[in-house]
Amino acid sequence: MEIIKSRKEYDAVIVGSGAGGGMSAKILAEQGLNVAIIEAGPFFDPAQDQYRTQLRPPWESPRRGYGSTRAFGDYDAAYGGWDIDGEPYTQADGTNFGWFRSRMLGGRTNHWGRISLRFGPLDFKRKDWDGLGDNWPISYEDVKPYYDRVDKMIGVFGSKEGIFNEPDGFFLPPPKPRLHELYYIKGARKAGIPVIPSRLSILTKRLNNDRGVCFYCNQCNRACQIYADFSAGTCLIFPAQKSTGRVDLYVNSMAKEVVTDGDGKATGVSYINKEDGSEQEIKGKVIVLGASACSTARILLNSKSSVHPDGLGNSSGMIGRYLHDSTGTGAAALVPELMDRTMYNEDGVGGLHVYTPWWLNEAKLDFPRGYHLEIWGGMGMPSYGIGFDTTNLNSHFNDTVGGYGDKLRKDVKRFFGSVMGIAMRGESVPQYNNYCELDPEVKDQWGIPVLKFNYQWTDYERLQAKHAHDTIESIFDAMGAIKLGNKPGADSDYGLMNPGVIIHEVGTTRMGDDPATSVTNKFNQLHDAENVFVVDAGVFVSQADKNPTWTILALSIRASEYIVDQLKKQNI
Amino acid sequence: MDRRESLKTMLIGALGTGALLNGCVPGKENPKKLQDIYDFSSYGRTEEEKQRDADVFADNFFTDHQLETVAVMCDLILPATDTAGSASDAHVPAFIDFMVKDAPSWQDDFEIGLRWLDGYSKQKFGYDFVLLTHDQQMVIIEEIAYPDKATEVTQPGVDFYREIRNITLTGYYTTQMGFDDLGYVGNRPNVWDGVPDEVLKEHGLEYEPEWLAKCVDQSKREVTAEWDEDGNLIS
């Protein structure tokens, strides 16, 4: 195939427009670099009506929000999901890994729950604490200044709590708890479990003049038309384009590999133009990979040359290794006090107003690492699924299940907003034997070799899920709530969800001081190619029970400023 | 006699032998297609999704007779009340007609269920379900609407009723009519400032002063955030 090469050489070519790539584009462009962003999906701007799903009532979707094409429903802003036509991945025997991809400007930052937690001092040094896995080569103190800047640049609400491993930041004020959250606070305290205001990157107060202030529609997952929540397109890339004019976007462009010269130095990125299927190449002095942990690993593994026969950056054989996702499980309950509710607008922000951070670092438990608890519930907008077996809830009160007419209408009203849930999200222990690699045979629709996943949970994660169910049960019991569904047992790994389901997969290009056991150095720079950087969660040595985005953003600032510094010093 | 009763009487009165011979039910003309009722030209779709929608809209699954039966069932499940319209007033049959094409996992349930329903109706009353009188239809509904009452004979009908009841309720409560019936008042811009006082009182709850002190002061939401060096919000 003829490869069309652009004549323009950029200072930096960034692959991926999510949290890592978006932040890098902003920092580099503001420092005077000319930047190209290669994005596999289309342009997206929730302020334009053609892209908007926010504030649309269910009947504007013919399927009332059902997820025929989007994993989280019609109105979720994230295009794509765990399965994408033409872009398969494969599994080793016994592996059941789910790989969520969102092909669009802003990537998965258009979907996530905006839970924005800093990693704490322990989270960077877990090996020191429990002897398992590896420490990061950096500490909380190294990252803290960048977290501070992310807080002020993007905005996150929360409260100063002074909890050692849940560091405070520069918070906007949190919203007041909703009714079911007040019941949760009561129950959790009775069960001896702490609750604090949640920490989400949603603007409850004006941050700057580029973005609006939250109008409480509960729909952050639909992407905000006034940019009151964080996504990489609206909060990083658009402002950078506007203020610098130095960011060129190449959308619908599927990165294939990093191109290197005869000395093994990176010179650009080749990609498939999805509009006409042609292969093209963009030249750059520096290559920044923010394609997501697994996509970046795939691109690097596919970047084979005589100097880098096993893939670029892979002299250690570590690319793809230590892949790990957060643990996840949860349960739901019916709260009798929340039946037959007085109706009022309780939408609030798009997500929880309160949560439980991990509280047992000092306890002796039969599993390592911890988890936090997320709360859901309330009188959310009816959408596809409302009324499904609602009448069955009558069985808890010896009332009639089934019927028609007024009886059914009464059931729907009786139980609307009465069910709430608690979701656990925890830290797994990274394993060398959990990894992604290139499938030797299968290729995607453009002929690019695809990833094959190898992943097994260990008893560390299973026992953590077991503990979480005990905790959740104790809270529901303290609330006087009626637990729905059976408590999962050993036969179902205590309800532990498959890896990849929580969409916090990290670790495939981990950072470290030793080039034999890590892919990048502590500035996200490949040990094997000094002008190639990874700014997504591939560099994570361990994924705390915290959501990864805030750490991706902080490390991307740090890495991008290092790039500028190294360019100035002519080291790269 | 309330409005519902009078409507029912009118319907039974109008249901003469002519209607039976013609095999159609008055007031139950073939429901329009969902895309003829609502405007789906812009709800944030990608190009691929637009194409997929067009394909599903152009497709057909139900026969006229099946769709007619679905429409009759929907209105037996949710007839009009004094204050709220019926399932077909909320265009639920057209919604179901779309959903079975969009999510084909429904198709077997409907194929099998509708066939069972007509078979049982014929066996019991000699005609397809739509040709029965309202009272006859209600005899069958009473037999299949309650899982506890299922017998070996009616179990397939009970299973089908559950499916069509579920999708009817979803189709109804995801419309403006359903919102109004439920009293749902969200999905509109507002400045949320906590659970209303009267609701807190109703539940014997209150916001703790210490917790409240951390929360947003909505009178200052438009004041640009500023912090001191220790991260205390000072604006």
Interface residues (C-beta under 8 A of the other chain):
Chain A: P42 D49 Q50 Y51 R52 T53 L55 R56 P57 P58 W59 E60 S61 P62 R63 R64 G65 Y66 S68 T69 D74 Y75 A77 Y79 D148 K152 G155 F157 S159 K160 D168 G169 F170 F171 L172 P173 P174 P175 K176 P177 R178 L179 L182 Y183 I185 K186 P197 T204 K205 R206 L207 N208 V213 F215 Y216 C217 N218 Q219 E337 T342 M343 Y344 N345 E346 D347 G348 V349 M379 G380 M381 P382 S383 Y384 G385 I386 G387 F388 D389 T390 T391 T400 V401 G402 G403 Y404 G405 D406 L408 R409 V412 K413 F416
Chain B: L34 Q35 Y38 D39 F40 S42 Y43 G44 T46 E47 E48 E49 R52 D53 V56 F57 L76 I77 L78 P79 T81 A84 F95 F98 M99 D102 A103 I141 A145 Y146 P147 D148 Y161 R162 R165 N166 T168 L169 T170 G171 Y172 Y173 T174 T175 Q176 G178 F179 D181 L182 G183 Y184 V185 G186 N187 R188 P189 N190 V191 W192 D193 G194 V195 P196 E198 V199 E202 H203 L205 Y207 W211 L212 K214 C215 V216 D217 K220 R221 E222 V223 T224 A225 W227 G231 N232 L233
